[in-house]
């Protein structure tokens, strides 16, 4: 029984809130090996001892962080805290703050997140500079949660029969404080001032406050001789930050050798061939960019967390808990960007060697100096709301039998927080650009415009876009758990649960294709624009000092530009609506739709019932051993209904885009179901007093993403000469099935010091692959290839010269069916629309459909070490995880692939000192290159995130028993995050943020 008693004592620390440091706790009745006896949490050393005990005494492979550890780390949310655990890596959002976690190479979609043992909903939006769309991810966004009010995090890397199914990487359990676990009063308050240096790297008009508040507090009290308890905790933080990004918005278009098509570099015999250096060979895959942009984004984030817990224990054998948890996270953004459209003009280019080639340089030539340099500005935001109400009853019926009933209803909703939607942009063009050269052999892509005249009198507002997206999820779950003690060495655990998940993902896009302009050049006064120095905004990125880099960056205020565009529309209309608009019409024209019946609306209901049985046995032999054998039965039914737009036609409205027109809505519905038996077994042996060997086998499932389940065909609202893209779901998809093997050897040579090595392997089947088929969707006819188009080709226009084609059609067929000429822009391009006719070819869409594939293996090794130097107060800790997988991306193929995203190596190094009132900790976290996505803006192309490391530090001084001062320093190395495609030269994005500093104090009452 000693191992069980030790486990109970160790795990008590996981229920003590972050503010319990220096406090003593009286024991609560032990219910099983997950409940606890008395322990005193005091400082870094005690928290490390508790984490070691958690790892040592649990069945299977478990790691965690206890309250003092979370409080000591300079972390802004739980994701940043978790990255210190071996095998756990994080994905950083636009602000550089951690948001999603990957465990042992398994991405965030396939990790199950629990709050006090309950499955939590997630409601992410797919938002970026390119737009905002409905969510398809099951990932939980840890950026919504502060680390202040959480008592512990447990990461279960091996399966457990009692855990809700859905996590093939890990099951992550977030624990919050319970007042009856600590008899007596606990109260503290923390205040910090937050300074984010990235905010100072923005234009003055976009900068926020240099100092923002970060507040948190907790009050916990017990009454009536410890039978009643109440705990209230909360936090509020505001952060004004900046993000400076160079990127390729519309993706990389791949070609093999001498392929032809829109975007291919000239072949032998075509104009421009002689200007190509080291042209890719016939069997070399290369890719060309549509555009190159520089974007500056200001972010204002406000996060409010709170929890109320009420407990009543009428006897030592019966306890009731009622809790309510809320988390609000609001992000508002202002964005401005400058860039060029290369338009595949066949200018000079140079290439790396194959078999996959990247551009050293790429260019487009506009000798007339009348091309439009893109100047875009946006203002938008979103608000995430998480709510959870739960009830728990624990009853010790006898010395042998204990039962527990737990139920909760939890919601997560992310919706627009701006009158302009979750993404908005006003696009303007400065029609004085000449030749454009892009250089890609440095970290920062260099856009050079050697013969461009920067002239604000040449600026004209063109296309505008306003997106709205909504993600809404609700989980209702009831769980019954019981533990029956058969003997001193035998225990039976069993339970039943039912879970219902309702998920809604909706989006609507309001895009105005005013490529002919809103007003004319000169209608936008020069004082609307500010001239900035572009290189100065990317000082941390290698290449920013390149003299070829364009120097001027034009920014404007979104509201001022929108107001001016409204005035012009009221006076003379727009190129797509030439008649003057009323004020109400103009206001609506430059706003987001709020009616989601005009867009995509995906609704899925997932009902799961499950039961489990687990048998635990301890062997009292010469070598003490423990074994746990479990079996879980999981049964799920899926009903998915999706609203999609009914397509009505296609209109060729600009050189490079065909607008896909739509009318009303239609619905598609599909259903599916699956059943799984999921066995698990954990074995461990104490080879000596300090040496433990453990081995585990278990089977887990990971459910498909929401978009993969949706019925109906959804297509993009724009296409090009090569066609459009679309997708459809499959509710009959099976979840991923992972068969997991783990073994580890752990040597605990001192109370808080140990070394450990572990091996793991996952055999993953039913992976979600996709098949892309070119097909028409409805009766949508495209003018490309039609009668007017063929006449333009016969007249001598090249197949790669849309300006010639369109001008010919407008000059010769204006007024005939489908052809409407509206004017001529400064570049000599005739404006208007060419609508597909019934005799024209059907527009082809590359429709992607998900399906189950065979899968492959993932394996890795974890190394951990922790050492405290006696009673000196000094200590070090480190871990390293190496992961490999056959589910990697084949860069030589352009087909849709089922590669596993997120697989990467990682390591952490931590050094600390605690003594004489000081507590100092420095931590360096590094993550190797990983596949971040399997598609980009152009199709089936990989996106890799390059290696990234970050140095953080905390210094605290305990001035009195109750008062502690603390300073946190984040991203001290001022790291830069870079992403690329098939080669490093194929830049996807490079993002510069900045260092962050927090200074404050905590007072305990």
KEBALUM-346261 format. One record per residue (C-alpha): x, y, z; residue in three letters. Coordinates in steps of 0.25 Angstrom, whole numbers, padded with zeros to 4 digits, always signed. Layout:
XYZALA...
END
This chain:
+0000+0000+0000UNK+0012+0009+0001UNK+0012+0013-0014UNK-0002+0017-0013UNK-0001+0025-0001UNK+0011+0032-0007UNK+0003+0035-0020UNK-0008+0041-0011UNK+0002+0050-0004UNK+0008+0054-0017UNK-0004+0058-0025UNK-0010+0067-0014UNK-0001+0078-0019UNK-0008+0077-0032UNK-0021+0083-0026UNK-0014+0094-0019UNK-0017+0107-0026UNK-0005+0116-0031UNK-0007+0125-0019UNK-0006+0114-0008UNK+0010+0115-0008UNK+0015+0116+0007UNK+0001+0111+0012UNK-0002+0097+0019UNK-0013+0088+0015UNK-0021+0078+0023UNK-0024+0065+0017UNK-0036+0062+0009UNK-0042+0048+0009UNK-0035+0039-0001UNK-0044+0034-0012UNK-0034+0027-0021UNK-0020+0028-0026UNK-0023+0041-0032UNK-0027+0048-0018UNK-0018+0053-0008UNK-0012+0054+0006UNK-0005+0066+0013UNK+0006+0073+0006UNK+0012+0087+0007UNK+0014+0095-0006UNK+0026+0104-0004UNK+0034+0110-0015UNK+0040+0104-0028UNK+0047+0093-0021UNK+0034+0087-0015UNK+0027+0089-0028UNK+0038+0081-0035UNK+0037+0070-0024UNK+0022+0069-0027UNK+0024+0068-0042UNK+0034+0057-0040UNK+0024+0050-0031UNK+0013+0051-0041UNK+0022+0045-0052UNK+0028+0034-0043UNK+0015+0029-0036UNK+0005+0029-0047UNK+0001+0018-0056UNK+0006+0020-0070UNK+0014+0032-0075UNK+0009+0045-0069UNK+0015+0058-0068UNK+0010+0071-0062UNK+0012+0085-0056UNK+0006+0089-0042UNK+0002+0102-0037UNK+0015+0108-0032UNK+0022+0104-0045UNK+0011+0111-0054UNK+0012+0123-0045UNK+0027+0124-0046UNK+0028+0122-0061UNK+0027+0135-0069UNK+0016+0130-0077UNK+0004+0138-0083UNK-0005+0125-0084UNK-0006+0111-0082UNK+0000+0107-0095UNK+0013+0115-0092UNK+0013+0107-0078UNK+0011+0094-0085UNK+0023+0095-0095UNK+0032+0093-0083UNK+0027+0078-0083UNK+0035+0068-0091UNK+0029+0064-0104UNK+0019+0077-0104UNK+0021+0087-0114UNK+0013+0100-0117UNK+0008+0107-0129UNK+0009+0122-0128UNK-0001+0132-0133UNK+0000+0145-0140UNK+0005+0152-0128UNK+0015+0141-0124UNK+0007+0136-0113UNK+0005+0121-0111UNK-0009+0116-0115UNK-0009+0101-0119UNK-0001+0090-0114UNK+0005+0078-0121UNK+0009+0066-0113UNK+0019+0055-0118UNK+0017+0060-0132UNK+0001+0059-0132UNK-0005+0073-0135UNK-0015+0080-0127UNK-0027+0074-0134UNK-0024+0061-0128UNK-0021+0064-0114UNK-0033+0063-0104UNK-0034+0075-0095UNK-0042+0073-0082UNK-0045+0083-0071UNK-0046+0076-0057UNK-0048+0063-0065UNK-0059+0069-0075UNK-0058+0070-0090UNK-0056+0084-0094UNK-0062+0091-0106UNK-0053+0099-0116UNK-0058+0110-0126UNK-0046+0114-0134UNK-0048+0123-0147UNK-0039+0121-0159UNK-0034+0136-0159UNK-0022+0142-0166UNK-0018+0153-0175UNK-0025+0146-0187UNK-0038+0145-0181UNK-0047+0139-0170UNK-0055+0126-0172UNK-0063+0115-0164UNK-0055+0107-0154UNK-0052+0092-0157UNK-0043+0089-0146UNK-0045+0082-0133UNK-0033+0089-0126UNK-0035+0096-0113UNK-0029+0110-0113UNK-0021+0111-0100UNK-0019+0126-0103UNK-0033+0128-0097UNK-0028+0123-0083UNK-0019+0130-0073UNK-0010+0122-0065UNK-0013+0130-0052UNK-0025+0122-0047UNK-0021+0108-0051UNK-0016+0099-0040UNK-0010+0088-0049UNK-0008+0082-0063UNK-0007+0067-0065UNK-0002+0062-0079UNK-0006+0047-0080UNK+0003+0042-0091UNK-0002+0027-0090UNK-0017+0024-0092UNK-0026+0021-0080UNK-0040+0014-0081UNK-0046+0025-0072UNK-0042+0036-0081UNK-0052+0042-0091UNK-0047+0037-0105UNK-0042+0046-0116UNK-0027+0049-0112UNK-0017+0041-0120UNK-0006+0050-0116UNK-0010+0052-0101UNK-0021+0055-0092UNK-0019+0068-0085UNK-0026+0071-0072UNK-0027+0085-0067UNK-0029+0085-0052UNK-0035+0097-0044UNK-0035+0100-0029UNK-0045+0094-0020UNK-0048+0101-0006UNK-0050+0088+0002UNK-0036+0083-0002UNK-0030+0094+0006UNK-0037+0097+0020UNK-0037+0111+0023UNK-0036+0125+0016UNK-0027+0128+0004UNK-0027+0141-0002UNK-0017+0148-0011UNK-0017+0159-0022UNK-0006+0161-0033UNK-0004+0174-0042UNK+0006+0175-0053UNK+0009+0185-0064UNK+0011+0179-0078UNK+0020+0186-0088UNK+0021+0179-0102UNK+0032+0184-0110UNK+0026+0180-0123UNK+0015+0191-0122UNK+0026+0201-0123UNK+0030+0195-0137UNK+0017+0200-0143UNK+0014+0213-0150UNK+0010+0223-0140UNK-0005+0223-0144UNK-0006+0208-0141UNK+0002+0208-0127UNK-0006+0205-0115UNK-0003+0208-0100UNK+0012+0206-0096UNK+0007+0200-0083UNK-0005+0191-0081UNK-0011+0184-0068UNK-0010+0170-0064UNK-0018+0167-0052UNK-0022+0154-0044UNK-0027+0150-0031UNK-0033+0138-0023UNK-0042+0137-0010UNK-0045+0124-0004UNK-0052+0121+0009UNK-0058+0110+0017UNK-0069+0110+0027UNK-0077+0101+0037UNK-0065+0093+0041UNK-0060+0091+0027UNK-0073+0086+0022UNK-0076+0098+0013UNK-0066+0104+0003UNK-0066+0116-0007UNK-0055+0119-0017UNK-0055+0132-0026UNK-0043+0134-0035UNK-0042+0143-0047UNK-0032+0150-0056UNK-0032+0162-0066UNK-0021+0165-0076UNK-0019+0174-0087UNK-0008+0174-0098UNK-0005+0184-0109UNK+0005+0177-0118UNK+0009+0178-0133UNK+0013+0168-0144UNK+0021+0171-0156UNK+0020+0161-0167UNK+0025+0158-0181UNK+0017+0148-0188UNK+0012+0142-0201UNK-0003+0142-0199UNK-0008+0135-0211UNK+0001+0123-0210UNK+0012+0116-0219UNK+0007+0110-0233UNK+0015+0097-0236UNK+0020+0093-0250UNK+0028+0081-0254UNK+0039+0084-0264UNK+0033+0089-0277UNK+0018+0089-0273UNK+0010+0100-0279UNK-0001+0108-0272UNK-0005+0120-0264UNK+0008+0124-0256UNK+0018+0115-0263UNK+0031+0122-0267UNK+0034+0123-0282UNK+0038+0110-0289UNK+0048+0110-0301UNK+0043+0118-0312UNK+0034+0127-0304UNK+0037+0142-0300UNK+0046+0143-0288UNK+0052+0129-0289UNK+0066+0135-0290UNK+0064+0143-0277UNK+0064+0131-0269UNK+0076+0126-0261UNK+0077+0111-0258UNK+0064+0108-0263UNK+0057+0096-0256UNK+0059+0083-0265UNK+0048+0075-0270UNK+0047+0066-0257UNK+0049+0078-0248UNK+0037+0083-0239UNK+0037+0098-0238UNK+0027+0108-0232UNK+0024+0122-0236UNK+0018+0133-0227UNK+0006+0141-0230UNK+0009+0153-0221UNK+0019+0158-0210UNK+0014+0166-0199UNK+0018+0174-0186UNK+0008+0175-0175UNK+0008+0182-0162UNK-0003+0178-0152UNK-0007+0184-0139UNK-0014+0175-0129UNK-0021+0179-0116UNK-0025+0167-0108UNK-0033+0167-0095UNK-0035+0154-0087UNK-0044+0152-0075UNK-0045+0139-0068UNK-0053+0135-0055UNK-0057+0123-0047UNK-0067+0121-0036UNK-0067+0108-0028UNK-0077+0104-0017UNK-0075+0092-0009UNK-0083+0084+0002UNK-0079+0072+0009UNK-0090+0068+0019UNK-0081+0056+0024UNK-0067+0051+0021UNK-0073+0041+0011UNK-0081+0051+0003UNK-0077+0063-0005UNK-0084+0072-0015UNK-0077+0082-0024UNK-0084+0093-0033UNK-0075+0101-0042UNK-0076+0112-0053UNK-0064+0116-0062UNK-0064+0127-0072UNK-0053+0132-0081UNK-0054+0143-0091UNK-0043+0147-0101UNK-0045+0159-0110UNK-0035+0162-0121UNK-0037+0174-0130UNK-0027+0177-0141UNK-0023+0188-0150UNK-0015+0184-0163UNK-0008+0191-0174UNK+0000+0185-0185UNK+0007+0188-0198UNK+0011+0178-0209UNK+0011+0175-0223UNK+0004+0165-0233UNK+0014+0159-0242UNK+0003+0154-0251UNK+0013+0144-0257UNK+0019+0154-0267UNK+0031+0145-0271UNK+0041+0154-0266UNK+0056+0150-0262UNK+0057+0139-0252UNK+0068+0130-0246UNK+0066+0117-0239UNK+0072+0107-0230UNK+0076+0093-0235UNK+0065+0082-0235UNK+0059+0072-0233UNK+0050+0083-0226UNK+0055+0097-0229UNK+0052+0110-0222UNK+0054+0124-0228UNK+0066+0131-0225UNK+0059+0143-0232UNK+0046+0145-0239UNK+0041+0157-0246UNK+0030+0164-0255UNK+0033+0175-0265UNK+0023+0187-0266UNK+0031+0197-0275UNK+0019+0206-0276UNK+0020+0209-0261UNK+0005+0208-0260UNK+0004+0195-0252UNK-0004+0196-0239UNK+0004+0195-0226UNK-0005+0189-0216UNK-0008+0197-0203UNK-0018+0190-0194UNK-0024+0194-0180UNK-0033+0186-0171UNK-0040+0187-0158UNK-0046+0175-0151UNK-0048+0167-0139UNK-0053+0155-0132UNK-0058+0151-0118UNK-0057+0137-0112UNK-0066+0133-0101UNK-0065+0120-0093UNK-0075+0116-0082UNK-0075+0104-0074UNK-0085+0100-0063UNK-0082+0087-0056UNK-0087+0078-0044UNK-0080+0067-0037UNK-0084+0057-0026UNK-0074+0048-0019UNK-0080+0037-0010UNK-0072+0027-0002UNK-0083+0016+0000UNK-0074+0007+0008UNK-0059+0004+0010UNK-0059-0003-0003UNK-0068+0005-0012UNK-0067+0019-0016UNK-0076+0025-0027UNK-0076+0039-0034UNK-0086+0046-0043UNK-0081+0057-0052UNK-0089+0066-0062UNK-0086+0079-0069UNK-0091+0087-0080UNK-0080+0096-0087UNK-0080+0105-0099UNK-0070+0112-0107UNK-0074+0123-0117UNK-0065+0132-0126UNK-0072+0143-0133UNK-0069+0156-0140UNK-0065+0168-0131UNK-0065+0179-0141UNK-0076+0185-0150UNK-0066+0182-0162UNK-0066+0167-0159UNK-0056+0157-0155UNK-0047+0161-0166UNK-0048+0173-0175UNK-0040+0180-0185UNK-0040+0192-0194UNK-0031+0190-0206UNK-0025+0202-0213UNK-0015+0202-0225UNK-0004+0213-0228UNK-0004+0212-0243UNK+0011+0216-0245UNK+0018+0204-0242UNK+0029+0199-0252UNK+0037+0186-0252UNK+0036+0177-0240UNK+0047+0168-0235UNK+0046+0158-0224UNK+0059+0153-0217UNK+0057+0140-0209UNK+0071+0136-0204UNK+0070+0143-0190UNK+0061+0141-0178UNK+0053+0154-0183UNK+0048+0154-0197UNK+0053+0166-0204UNK+0043+0174-0213UNK+0051+0183-0222UNK+0044+0194-0230UNK+0055+0201-0237UNK+0047+0209-0247UNK+0034+0212-0239UNK+0030+0226-0237UNK+0023+0227-0223UNK+0011+0236-0226UNK-0001+0238-0217UNK-0008+0245-0228UNK-0009+0231-0236UNK-0016+0224-0224UNK-0030+0219-0226UNK-0038+0209-0217UNK-0042+0196-0224UNK-0047+0183-0219UNK-0052+0183-0204UNK-0055+0170-0196UNK-0063+0168-0183UNK-0063+0155-0177UNK-0071+0150-0165UNK-0069+0136-0159UNK-0076+0129-0147UNK-0071+0117-0139UNK-0081+0112-0128UNK-0080+0099-0121UNK-0087+0093-0109UNK-0084+0080-0101UNK-0093+0073-0091UNK-0087+0062-0084UNK-0091+0053-0072UNK-0081+0043-0066UNK-0082+0032-0056UNK-0070+0026-0049UNK-0068+0016-0039UNK-0056+0009-0031UNK-0058-0004-0024UNK-0047-0009-0015UNK-0046-0024-0016UNK-0034-0025-0007UNK-0022-0018-0002UNK-0015-0021-0016UNK-0027-0021-0025UNK-0037-0010-0030UNK-0047-0010-0040UNK-0051+0003-0047UNK-0063+0005-0056UNK-0072+0015-0062UNK-0082+0020-0073UNK-0083+0033-0080UNK-0091+0040-0091UNK-0086+0052-0099UNK-0094+0061-0109UNK-0086+0071-0117UNK-0093+0082-0126UNK-0084+0089-0135UNK-0087+0100-0144UNK-0077+0107-0154UNK-0082+0118-0163UNK-0076+0129-0171UNK-0081+0139-0181UNK-0072+0147-0191UNK-0076+0161-0197UNK-0066+0164-0208UNK-0067+0176-0217UNK-0060+0174-0229UNK-0058+0188-0233UNK-0045+0186-0241UNK-0049+0198-0249UNK-0048+0206-0237UNK-0057+0214-0227UNK-0056+0228-0233UNK-0043+0232-0241UNK-0029+0235-0239UNK-0027+0248-0231UNK-0040+0246-0223UNK-0032+0242-0211UNK-0025+0253-0205UNK-0010+0252-0202UNK-0012+0255-0187UNK-0020+0241-0186UNK-0006+0234-0187UNK+0006+0233-0178UNK+0020+0230-0184UNK+0028+0220-0175UNK+0041+0214-0176UNK+0039+0199-0179UNK+0053+0194-0175UNK+0051+0199-0161UNK+0039+0190-0159UNK+0047+0178-0161UNK+0060+0181-0154UNK+0061+0167-0147UNK+0060+0159-0160UNK+0072+0156-0168UNK+0072+0164-0181UNK+0065+0176-0176UNK+0078+0184-0179UNK+0078+0180-0194UNK+0079+0193-0202UNK+0070+0187-0213UNK+0058+0186-0203UNK+0047+0197-0206UNK+0048+0208-0196UNK+0035+0214-0196UNK+0023+0208-0189UNK+0009+0215-0190UNK-0001+0214-0179UNK-0015+0219-0177UNK-0026+0220-0167UNK-0037+0210-0170UNK-0048+0218-0165UNK-0043+0231-0173UNK-0042+0223-0186UNK-0055+0216-0184UNK-0062+0230-0182UNK-0056+0235-0194UNK-0060+0223-0203UNK-0074+0224-0197UNK-0075+0239-0202UNK-0070+0235-0216UNK-0080+0224-0217UNK-0091+0233-0213UNK-0087+0243-0224UNK-0083+0234-0235UNK-0085+0220-0231UNK-0074+0209-0233UNK-0069+0202-0245UNK-0078+0190-0242UNK-0090+0199-0238UNK-0088+0211-0247UNK-0101+0218-0242UNK-0100+0227-0230UNK-0103+0220-0217UNK-0111+0225-0205UNK-0104+0227-0192UNK-0110+0215-0186UNK-0107+0207-0199UNK-0092+0212-0199UNK-0091+0209-0184UNK-0096+0195-0186UNK-0087+0193-0199UNK-0075+0195-0190UNK-0079+0186-0179UNK-0080+0172-0175UNK-0092+0163-0177UNK-0098+0159-0164UNK-0108+0149-0170UNK-0101+0135-0171UNK-0111+0130-0180UNK-0103+0137-0191UNK-0091+0128-0188UNK-0087+0115-0183UNK-0093+0109-0171UNK-0088+0095-0166UNK-0096+0088-0155UNK-0092+0075-0148UNK-0097+0067-0137UNK-0088+0056-0131UNK-0094+0047-0120UNK-0085+0037-0113UNK-0088+0027-0102UNK-0077+0019-0095UNK-0074+0010-0084UNK-0061+0005-0078UNK-0055-0005-0068UNK-0041-0005-0062UNK-0034-0015-0053UNK-0022-0010-0044UNK-0013-0020-0037UNK-0001-0018-0029UNK+0009-0030-0028UNK+0015-0031-0014UNK+0028-0038-0019UNK+0043-0037-0018UNK+0041-0027-0030UNK+0029-0019-0027UNK+0020-0017-0039UNK+0007-0011-0043UNK-0002-0014-0055UNK-0015-0007-0060UNK-0023-0014-0071UNK-0035-0006-0077UNK-0045-0007-0088UNK-0053+0005-0093UNK-0065+0003-0102UNK-0068+0016-0111UNK-0080+0017-0120UNK-0082+0030-0128UNK-0093+0035-0138UNK-0091+0047-0147UNK-0102+0055-0154UNK-0096+0067-0162UNK-0104+0077-0170UNK-0098+0088-0178UNK-0104+0100-0185UNK-0096+0104-0197UNK-0098+0115-0208UNK-0106+0111-0221UNK-0097+0115-0232UNK-0103+0123-0244UNK-0092+0127-0253UNK-0077+0132-0255UNK-0073+0146-0258UNK-0059+0150-0263UNK-0057+0163-0256UNK-0042+0166-0256UNK-0030+0161-0262UNK-0027+0149-0252UNK-0040+0146-0246UNK-0054+0140-0250UNK-0065+0143-0240UNK-0073+0131-0237UNK-0088+0136-0236UNK-0098+0130-0226UNK-0113+0132-0223UNK-0120+0125-0212UNK-0116+0114-0203UNK-0117+0099-0203UNK-0114+0088-0193UNK-0107+0075-0193UNK-0108+0065-0182UNK-0100+0052-0178UNK-0099+0043-0167UNK-0089+0032-0161UNK-0086+0024-0149UNK-0075+0016-0143UNK-0072+0007-0131UNK-0059+0003-0125UNK-0053-0005-0114UNK-0041+0002-0108UNK-0032-0007-0099UNK-0021-0002-0091UNK-0010-0008-0081UNK+0000-0001-0072UNK+0011-0008-0065UNK+0022-0003-0056UNK+0033-0009-0047UNK+0042-0004-0037UNK+0055-0010-0041UNK+0061-0004-0028UNK+0057+0007-0019UNK+0061+0018-0029UNK+0060+0011-0042UNK+0046+0009-0049UNK+0043+0002-0062UNK+0030+0004-0069UNK+0023-0001-0081UNK+0009+0002-0087UNK+0000-0002-0099UNK-0013+0005-0103UNK-0022+0009-0114UNK-0028+0022-0116UNK-0036+0030-0126UNK-0036+0044-0132UNK-0048+0049-0139UNK-0049+0056-0152UNK-0049+0071-0153UNK-0063+0077-0155UNK-0062+0082-0169UNK-0058+0067-0173UNK-0071+0063-0168UNK-0080+0073-0176UNK-0090+0070-0187UNK-0091+0078-0199UNK-0081+0084-0208UNK-0075+0098-0204UNK-0067+0105-0215UNK-0058+0118-0214UNK-0065+0131-0219UNK-0053+0134-0229UNK-0047+0125-0239UNK-0036+0128-0250UNK-0034+0123-0264UNK-0030+0109-0259UNK-0043+0108-0251UNK-0048+0109-0237UNK-0047+0100-0224UNK-0057+0094-0216UNK-0059+0084-0205UNK-0069+0074-0199UNK-0069+0066-0186UNK-0072+0051-0183UNK-0080+0049-0170UNK-0077+0034-0171UNK-0062+0036-0169UNK-0056+0027-0158UNK-0047+0033-0147UNK-0032+0032-0147UNK-0028+0019-0139UNK-0015+0019-0132UNK-0008+0007-0126UNK+0002+0012-0116UNK+0014+0005-0110UNK+0022+0012-0099UNK+0033+0008-0090UNK+0042+0016-0081UNK+0053+0015-0071UNK+0054+0025-0059UNK+0065+0027-0049UNK+0061+0036-0037UNK+0075+0037-0030UNK+0070+0049-0021UNK+0057+0054-0016UNK+0056+0064-0027UNK+0066+0059-0037UNK+0065+0049-0047UNK+0068+0044-0061UNK+0058+0037-0070UNK+0058+0032-0085UNK+0046+0027-0092UNK+0042+0021-0105UNK+0029+0022-0112UNK+0022+0017-0125UNK+0009+0020-0131UNK+0003+0012-0142UNK-0008+0021-0148UNK-0018+0016-0158UNK-0031+0022-0164UNK-0023+0035-0166UNK-0031+0046-0173UNK-0026+0047-0187UNK-0033+0055-0198UNK-0036+0052-0213UNK-0037+0064-0222UNK-0045+0063-0235UNK-0047+0073-0246UNK-0062+0074-0248UNK-0073+0084-0251UNK-0082+0089-0240UNK-0096+0092-0245UNK-0098+0099-0258UNK-0087+0110-0257UNK-0081+0114-0271UNK-0068+0121-0272UNK-0065+0131-0283UNK-0050+0125-0283UNK-0050+0116-0295UNK-0064+0121-0300UNK-0067+0128-0313UNK-0062+0142-0310UNK-0049+0136-0304UNK-0046+0128-0316UNK-0048+0140-0325UNK-0038+0147-0317UNK-0028+0136-0318UNK-0030+0135-0333UNK-0027+0150-0334UNK-0013+0148-0329UNK-0015+0149-0314UNK-0006+0140-0306UNK-0012+0130-0297UNK-0004+0136-0285UNK-0008+0150-0288UNK-0022+0153-0282UNK-0021+0168-0284UNK-0020+0166-0299UNK-0032+0156-0299UNK-0041+0165-0290UNK-0038+0177-0298UNK-0041+0170-0311UNK-0054+0165-0306UNK-0059+0178-0301UNK-0055+0185-0314UNK-0062+0175-0323UNK-0073+0169-0315UNK-0078+0180-0305UNK-0093+0180-0304UNK-0094+0166-0308UNK-0099+0155-0298UNK-0091+0155-0286UNK-0081+0166-0290UNK-0082+0180-0283UNK-0071+0190-0284UNK-0071+0201-0273UNK-0058+0209-0276UNK-0043+0209-0277UNK-0033+0210-0265UNK-0020+0217-0265UNK-0012+0205-0270UNK-0020+0204-0282UNK-0028+0192-0278UNK-0043+0192-0282UNK-0052+0190-0270UNK-0065+0182-0270UNK-0070+0168-0269UNK-0071+0156-0278UNK-0081+0146-0273UNK-0081+0132-0277UNK-0092+0128-0287UNK-0099+0115-0288UNK-0091+0111-0300UNK-0078+0113-0293UNK-0070+0102-0286UNK-0074+0098-0272UNK-0065+0104-0261UNK-0057+0093-0255UNK-0055+0092-0240UNK-0044+0084-0233UNK-0053+0078-0222UNK-0046+0072-0211UNK-0053+0060-0203UNK-0048+0054-0190UNK-0046+0039-0189UNK-0039+0029-0180UNK-0025+0025-0183UNK-0016+0013-0178UNK-0007+0022-0170UNK+0007+0020-0165UNK+0016+0019-0152UNK+0021+0030-0143UNK+0032+0028-0133UNK+0041+0035-0124UNK+0049+0036-0112UNK+0048+0045-0100UNK+0060+0049-0091UNK+0058+0056-0077UNK+0067+0061-0066UNK+0066+0069-0054UNK+0076+0072-0044UNK+0076+0081-0031UNK+0090+0084-0025UNK+0087+0080-0011UNK+0082+0092-0002UNK+0089+0102-0010UNK+0076+0107-0017UNK+0081+0105-0031UNK+0076+0095-0040UNK+0075+0091-0055UNK+0065+0083-0063UNK+0064+0079-0078UNK+0057+0070-0087UNK+0059+0066-0102UNK+0048+0059-0111UNK+0052+0054-0125UNK+0040+0049-0134UNK+0040+0043-0147UNK+0028+0038-0156UNK+0025+0032-0169UNK+0014+0041-0170UNK+0023+0052-0176UNK+0020+0061-0188UNK+0026+0057-0202UNK+0031+0071-0207UNK+0032+0064-0221UNK+0017+0062-0222UNK+0006+0072-0225UNK-0005+0062-0222UNK-0013+0064-0209UNK-0006+0057-0197UNK-0010+0052-0184UNK+0003+0056-0177UNK+0003+0058-0162UNK+0005+0072-0158UNK+0012+0077-0146UNK+0023+0066-0145UNK+0036+0072-0140UNK+0047+0071-0130UNK+0048+0080-0118UNK+0056+0082-0105UNK+0055+0091-0093UNK+0066+0096-0084UNK+0063+0102-0070UNK+0072+0108-0060UNK+0067+0114-0046UNK+0071+0119-0033UNK+0063+0121-0020UNK+0068+0126-0007UNK+0070+0139+0001UNK+0056+0143-0003UNK+0060+0143-0018UNK+0054+0133-0028UNK+0060+0134-0042UNK+0057+0125-0054UNK+0062+0125-0068UNK+0056+0116-0079UNK+0059+0113-0093UNK+0050+0106-0102UNK+0053+0101-0116UNK+0044+0094-0127UNK+0050+0088-0139UNK+0044+0090-0153UNK+0030+0084-0155UNK+0019+0083-0166UNK+0009+0093-0162UNK-0001+0091-0173UNK-0003+0083-0186UNK-0010+0093-0194UNK-0007+0108-0197UNK-0014+0119-0205UNK-0011+0112-0218UNK-0015+0097-0215UNK-0008+0085-0210UNK+0005+0091-0205UNK+0012+0089-0192UNK+0015+0100-0182UNK+0027+0097-0173UNK+0030+0105-0160UNK+0045+0107-0158UNK+0052+0104-0145UNK+0049+0114-0134UNK+0055+0116-0121UNK+0050+0126-0109UNK+0057+0131-0097UNK+0049+0135-0085UNK+0052+0139-0071UNK+0046+0142-0057UNK+0052+0149-0045UNK+0044+0150-0032UNK+0047+0156-0019UNK+0039+0152-0006UNK+0040+0165+0002UNK+0031+0161+0013UNK+0023+0149+0017UNK+0011+0154+0009UNK+0017+0163-0002UNK+0025+0158-0014UNK+0030+0166-0026UNK+0032+0160-0039UNK+0038+0163-0053UNK+0036+0155-0065UNK+0044+0156-0078UNK+0038+0148-0091UNK+0045+0146-0104UNK+0058+0152-0099UNK+0065+0147-0112UNK+0055+0154-0120UNK+0052+0142-0129UNK+0046+0142-0143UNK+0036+0132-0148UNK+0038+0128-0163UNK+0030+0118-0172UNK+0033+0113-0186UNK+0028+0104-0196UNK+0035+0092-0203UNK+0048+0099-0202UNK+0053+0110-0193UNK+0053+0120-0204UNK+0038+0118-0206UNK+0035+0128-0195UNK+0021+0127-0189UNK+0023+0137-0178UNK+0033+0143-0168UNK+0028+0149-0156UNK+0035+0159-0146UNK+0028+0162-0133UNK+0037+0167-0121UNK+0041+0165-0106UNK+0031+0166-0095UNK+0033+0171-0081UNK+0023+0170-0069UNK+0026+0176-0055UNK+0017+0175-0043UNK+0014+0170-0029UNK+0006+0160-0022UNK+0000+0162-0008UNK-0006+0150+0000UNK-0015+0153+0011UNK
END
